[in-house]
Amino acid sequence: GVETLALKTPDDLDAAWDAATEAERLAPRSEPVLTMRLRLATRRGEAAADARAAIAARLAAGGLEPDLPLVDARDRGMRETVLTRGWLRAAARRARDLGRPAEALELLRLLAEREPDLANTWQAIARLSLELGRMPEAIAAAGEAVDLDPSFAPGWELVARGRLAAGDEAAALEAARRGVAADPAFVGARGTLGLILVRMSRWAEALPELDAVVAAQPQVAMPHALRSVCLANLGRLAEARAAADRALAIDPANGVARQVREQLGE
């Protein structure tokens, strides 16, 4: 009830603060109460600076599971709150578990602003941005990630895709090769490397990369289609027809395979 009173008096900061303080006395480990006090302390400014730091520290020390929404990243005051890395990361994980990737991404970006040298944060930002279809953000985050941790193969793949989209095939090729070197089993990097080599008309080099992708993901049409292009240009026409047919069986609308099949005929 005291917590409810605090929520009902947002315009009277003193009354809300008193009610929230009493709520914390009654429930010192309540995540919603501590979060509410943290927000009120932020609104009170310098007068509550010490309390703000203490409340944030109690949240972190208690290892409490976040109760979303925790952080309004648009609230500049909250950005200045003493929030620990672990707390922000836990909040982002909880948001992801609850099916709120956009909120998780916002929290991770807040974490990256505070501590920009954490490779795993940038890796998570890249993955979430890709999941949300925000390719430019994913590529930028991947660039930060591989600068900090060159072993992050998915990051190199995204960097390669970004450079290829920008028309820099040589730089894209280098990034894709670094992705394959970082993790030869990661088919994403091998598929991107194969695509780049096809774009560069380097058929013999592209073929083993595409073979590896087809072996790992036989139900994906495009690697079969790209294989058909390589095989046709290498003069292996029967194999090219078979690869194009396989791509069209998976995806009848695949334009690459359809073009190869029309050019080769029966």
Salt bridges, closest charged atoms under 4 A:
ASP14 OD1 - ARG44 NH1 3.17
GLU22 OE2 - ARG25 NH2 2.59
GLU24 OE1 - ARG37 NH1 2.21
GLU24 OE2 - ARG58 NH2 2.55
ASP72 OD1 - ARG74 NE 3.15
GLU103 OE1 - ARG100 NH1 3.81
GLU113 OE1 - ARG79 NH1 2.53
GLU115 OE1 - ARG85 NH1 3.36
GLU131 OE1 - ARG96 NH2 2.68
GLU137 OE1 - ARG109 NH2 3.13
GLU157 OE2 - ARG161 NH1 3.39
GLU205 OE1 - ARG177 NH2 3.20
GLU205 OE2 - ARG202 NE 2.85
GLU209 OE1 - ARG190 NE 2.81
ASP211 OD1 - ARG227 NE 2.52
GLU239 OE1 - ARG236 NH2 2.84
ASP245 OD1 - ARG261 NE 2.62
GLU266 OE1 - ARG261 NH2 3.90
